[in-house]
Amino acid sequence: MPSKRFVAALKPDPLLRQVVMLAACAALLTGFALLIHLPIAPWARLGLAILWLVSQSREISRLARGAGRVKEIRIGKAAATVVDRQGREEPVRILSGSVVLPKLAWLRLRLPDGLICSELLRGDPASNKQWRHLQILWRQGPGTFGRSA
């Protein structure tokens, strides 16, 4: 459970979730179109295209399942948790590949059951105290940034 004194509690934006899903679907279709036009043997093109479709479909499924389970992300100095749609809190691990910028953040999360999902978040440090807390925790480095098991 994150410390109650200094916690960044952030709610994912449904519009950003839709943007991420649309971008993932566009990447799936674009990659497929590129692969089927490669100047290689037809059996190799087909194999690569199938591998691409399977891997990207799994990634899109992960994004959708994660979005269905994460209502709020709470990050403190010693722990990170998510609150699900029923209000239950469960610990998460923030994975490498997560990035916090001045007004955007991409967080990769591992849920207790092993599901790896990602959330695109946005905030304004000038008007959002929770966003400022996230930025401060991020700057303090990996030793203090909500690394739960």
N, C-alpha and C positions, 0 to 999 in steps of 0.2 A: 504494500500500500504506500503510495507516495506521501511524503511529508505534507501535512495540511498547511504548513506555513509558507511553503514556496513550491507551488505546483502550477504547471501549465495545463489547463483543461481546455481542450480544443475539440470542436464539433466539425466533422467533415461537411463540406458544402455539397448538396446533392447535384448541383449544376456541374461542379468540377468532377464529380464522379462520372457523370454522363460524358463529359469531354474526354476523360481518360478512356472510358469504354469505347467511344467512337474512334478515338485515335488508335486504340488497340485493334479494332476491327478493320480500320483503314490500313494499318500495317500488315495485318493478315492478308488482305486482298492484294495489296501492292506487292508484297513478297511473293505471293503465289503467281501473280502475273509476270513478275520478273523471272521467276524460276522456270516457268513453262516456255519462256522464250530464249533460254540459254542455248548457245550453239554447241550442245553436247548430245550424246546418244539419247534417243527418246526414253529408253528404260531408266537412264540416270536422271533425266528431267522429271519423270514421273515419281521416282523414288524420293528425290529431293523435295518435290512439291508435297508429297504425302507427309514426309517428316516435318516440313514447315507447318502444314495445316494441323497436324497433331500437336506439335509443341506450342504453337500459338493459341490453339483452342484450349489447351490446358491452362495457359497463362490467363486467358480471358475468363475462364471458369474460376480460377483462383481469385482474380480481382472481384468478380461478382459475389463469390461466397464470402470474401472478407468484408465487402461493403454491406452485405446482409447481416454481419455479426458485429460491426463496430458502429456504435452510436456516438461515443465520445472517447477521446484519448486523453489520459492523464499522465503527465510526465513530471516526476520529482527528481531530486538529487540522487536518491538511492534506488528508485524503482519506477517502472512504467506499467500502467494498467490500461485496459479498455473496458468501457461499460457497454454491455450488449443491449439489445432492444428491450429485454425484460428488466433492465436495471441492475443486472448482476455484474460485478467487477471481477475481472480475471487478469492475472499478470501476463505481460508480453515482453518479448525481447526486441529491442530496436537493433536492426541488422545493418551491416556495412552497406553502403550504397545509399543510405539516407543522407539528405542534404537539406540544410536550412539556409535560405537566402533572406534578404531583408523583407520581402513581402510574400514569398512562396516557400513551401517546404514539401519535400517528397520523403515520406517515412516508410521504410520497409519494416514490417512487423512479423514476428513469429508468434503465433498464438499457442496456448498450452497444448493443443492437440497436434501441433506441428505444421498447421496451415501457415504458409507464408503469403502475406498480402501486402498491398501498398496503398497509401493514401496521399493524395495531393491536397495540401492545405494552403490557405492564403490568409493573410492578416496584415494589419497596419500597426506597426510599432508605436505610432504617434497616438492612436486612439484605442488600442486593445492591450490591456494589461497582461492578459494571458499570452499573447503573442510575444510581448517583451520578455516574459518569463521564459518562454521557449528559447528565445535567442540567447538569453543569459546562460541558461543551462547548456545550450549547444556550445557556446564559447568556452565554457569551463572544461570541455574536453571529454573524451571517452571514459575517463575514470569516474566522472560524476554524472554523466548524462544517462539517466534512467535505464540502466542495463539490468533488467530482470531476467531470471532464468525461465 
